[in-house]
Structures are given as structure tokens and as C-alpha cells.
Amino acid sequence: QVQLVESGGGLVQAGGSLRLSCTASGILLRDNSMAWYRQAPGKQRELVATIKSAGSTNYADSVKGRFTISRDNAKVYLQMNSLKPEDTAVYYCNADVFRIAGNVRYWGQGTQVTVSS
């Protein structure tokens, strides 16, 4: 069974940094695409960053140069620097897992990030 558990959220002042972690079980991170999404109040969930199984990364324009996605054998990380109030959201870890019948997407429960001005 695939489980994703996020941690590391909190309250930070604008310009500060946070590092989010996503602990994954039931899958091998290097074999799957992983991503971070976020959802602000009243807005749709949006893609923040992805890391493919081969290690390539992509970022939303709004976070390029400030956020970095990475992984090790057990966790996926999102290093967030130069945080802005508009980064305030619930951040979700996502796994896009290959299955013969078709890929399945898994989600964590989310972690709140609040950036004060």
C-alpha cells in the first residue's frame, strides 16, 4: 500500500525558508515521478515542482529560482527559499505510480505553509 506523509510546514516570515519532506512507503522513489502541489484558500490545486524517475526537475514559473525539489531513497523534499505571502497554501506530495492497467496517482494529507508579510 502506498502512503505519503508530508512534514515541515509552518509559519514563516516573508523572505524566510522552509523545507518540506514527504516520506513515501510502498513505492521506490527512483522508479516513479514525484511532485509537490499546493492549494491556497479559494483556489485550485496547482503544480509546484516535479522530479522524474530519471532525476529531471521542473518548476512552476512562480517558484523558479526559489524552490528546489530533491529526493533520496526514502523521501522527497521541497526546499523553499525567499518565501512570499502568496506562497501560503497547503502543500501536497504526489506520486504518479506506474501500474500495468494505468498509472495511479497518490496524495499525502498535506502540510500547511503560512508566510506572513
C-alpha positions, -999 to +999 in steps of 0.1 A: +000+000+000+013+034-010+015+061+017+028+096+015+033+117+047+043+153+045+060+173+072+079+205+076+052+231+072+047+260+095+046+298+099+074+318+085+080+355+077+084+367+042+119+361+029+124+331+051+129+295+043+112+261+050+120+226+039+091+202+033+096+165+034+075+137+020+081+102+034+070+076+010+063+039+017+051+012-006+070+026-036+105+031-048+110+069-053+136+064-080+111+044-101+083+070-101+076+106-108+071+126-077+057+161-073+046+188-049+013+206-054-002+234-034-037+247-028-044+282-015-079+290+000-104+296-027-080+285-054-075+253-074-046+230-066-016+238-087+016+221-096+047+235-079+075+211-088+082+177-102+111+152-102+110+124-127+124+089-121+154+099-142+160+128-119+150+157-142+131+185-125+105+211-135+091+241-116+061+264-119+072+298-131+061+314-098+087+294-078+116+291-102+149+301-086+134+300-051+122+264-047+142+232-052+128+197-053+151+167-045+149+132-032+168+104-016+159+068-012+130+074+012+119+110+009+111+138-014+120+173-003+109+208-013+134+235-002+116+268-002+136+300+000+127+337-003+092+328+007+064+353-002+029+357+013+015+343-020+032+310-012+008+305+016-011+272+009-015+236+019+013+217+002+007+182-010+031+154-020+021+134-051+033+102-066+025+091-101+029+053-099+032+030-129+007+002-130+001-022-159-036-011-160-026+025-160-008+050-138-023+057-103-018+089-085-014+090-047-016+120-024-005+128+011-027+146+036-009+180+031+011+203+053+002+240+059+027+267+049+018+302+060+040+332+050+034+364+069+042+398+054 
